Amino acid sequence: MSGVQAVRISIESACEKHVQEVGLDGSETYLQPLSIISKEMEFSLVKFQPSLWPWDSVRNNLRNSLTEMCVLYDVLTIVKDKKFMTLDPVIQEPLSQKQNPQVLQLVSKKKSLAAAAQILLKGAERLSKSIAESQENKRQRDFNSELLRLRQHWKLRKVGDKILGDLSYRSAGSLFPHHGTFEVIKNTDIDLDKKIPEDYCPLDVQIPSDLEGTAYIKVSVQKQAPDIGDLGTVNLFKRHLPKSKPGTMHWQTKLETAQNVLLCKEIFAQLSREAVQIKSQIPHIVVKNQIISQPFPGLQLSITLCHSSDDKKSQKSASEKQGPEDHLYVLEHNLHQLIREFHKQTLSSSMMPHPASAPFGPKRMRLAGPQAFDKNEISSLQPSEGLLEKILKQAKHIFLRCRTARTIDSLASRIEDPQIQAHWSNINDVYESSVKVLITSQGYEQICKSIQLQLNIGVEQIRVVHRDGRVITLSHQEQELQDFLLSQMSQHQVHAVQQLAKVMGWHVLSFSNHMGLGPVESIGNASAITVASPNGDYSISVRNGPESGSKVMVQFPRCQCKDLPKSDVLQDNKWNYLRGPFKEVQWNKMEGRNFVYKMELLMAALTPCS
């Protein structure tokens, strides 16, 4: 047996402890083993086996008793030697005299208050933690919630693993070839472990490079010579990038600015295309980002597309050059309406045909074939007026309206007598405006209402409607309107004398708006009137011209003219009551604030007292 090779045998001890519980994490809880005495004392756990012989139970009980007595003997032996174990009596300390019931009550109250304070401190700590967590969640907005807010304002779609948006106006009918697509990306530039800034947003947008920055359309109206009514330069669709405030959607401002750049490019592309196609007497010039046109002779209209980058220097220079009055919101609103109408025409042109076999297009165009329309009739059905022509018409109207307003204001400030008043209508058309012009004398507004003019300002001409219904058409020349108003102011003085004569009881002998005698006026015609006193002794003749001014002459009776030569023909005294020659009145030496007031004083002086 010694020559046999040894074999290793692994022996595992049996489990001495029973498993009580297995936790969710795999940990096991064991039951503690009982002592020798307790094992034998728990009779409920003893399993009775059938005895092999009748005295088997007695033998077992005696063995257990012997084991217990041995254990007790060992304990007493160890305690007796006092080497490893000692037995000490339990001594109860008597209560001191100071620990009376009141002291015990105070101690118990302190413990109760300390426990309550501990509960309150724990609740306050949990409340502060919840507030801090809510503030942190407010700052760290979820990407999905921010994406939902973006989707409420802009059109989004998912292509593969990317989220793309649309900035164009294709859904409104635009045919501009630019795709206008932006990409939504997640902002991962910030470290969440550090303090999060207030303007943090988990979402960011990436727009095309050609739509970055700001863009606007500059409209400049200039004349070769200084004239009344120049518009100067206005900037349309210009937006200043505001500073982003905490909690605001910075992507909204970024996308609106990019869409404004796209709109300006679309409008300018449409204007450039029409400027090349339209045939006019003075051709339009398109150079790079500028369109030059001449609405009126000597008047130059320039439309320029200005696109600036996000450089700080360009923004500072642009903000320094532009003033608060450079923006013309009316023309910008009109351009919005024009481009919207253009988009609407594009959408309406693709309606479904009726019947289904007919070609696309409006109903009248579908009837062109069966009714054999010629080229002129077909061209009349198609919209011939483009965006550039409408803008030119509006520019002409605005220029003519500004020129008319400044002409009236210059006459009102230069001429004090008579007074000219302009009442502009609040409801106007983009191609037509109206203004009511009243010519009055100060203090005599109730009796001097003869000159009331209605000026209808159009695109290239001005229609003047008189009170009696007469219509006069004036061109866009400023001199024509100024000469016409001066002639009307001259006629007003003569009409005022006519109305004053009726009030004073004088008789009108003659009246003419176009006097054929006297010097010829370079502006219009002179008007004249002759009135007589109530008893017929005196007469006043007034001649008023736009350039020559007023000339007043008084005719006295012959009996009051001492310097008249005596005539042998007139022997009877009754001929002495005839009126003599006219004498001119030195009108600038008369007292009075205006012409009508002086005339009233003159009539009052020549009227006999009854």
Salt bridges, closest charged atoms under 4 A:
ASP56 OD1 - ARG59 NH2 2.95
GLU125 OE2 - LYS129 NZ 3.74
GLU146 OE1 - ARG141 NE 3.07
GLU146 OE1 - ARG149 NH1 3.54
ASP166 OD1 - ARG170 NH2 3.38
ASP204 OD1 - HIS250 NE2 3.86
ASP204 OD1 - LYS254 NZ 3.96
ASP210 OD2 - HIS178 NE2 2.72
ASP227 OD2 - ARG403 NH2 2.42
GLU256 OE1 - ARG239 NH1 3.73
GLU266 OE2 - HIS343 NE2 2.79
GLU332 OE1 - HIS327 NE2 2.54
GLU341 OE1 - LYS390 NZ 3.50
GLU385 OE2 - LYS393 NZ 3.04
GLU460 OE2 - LYS396 NZ 2.85
ASP468 OD2 - ARG470 NE 2.78
GLU521 OE2 - ARG543 NH1 3.90
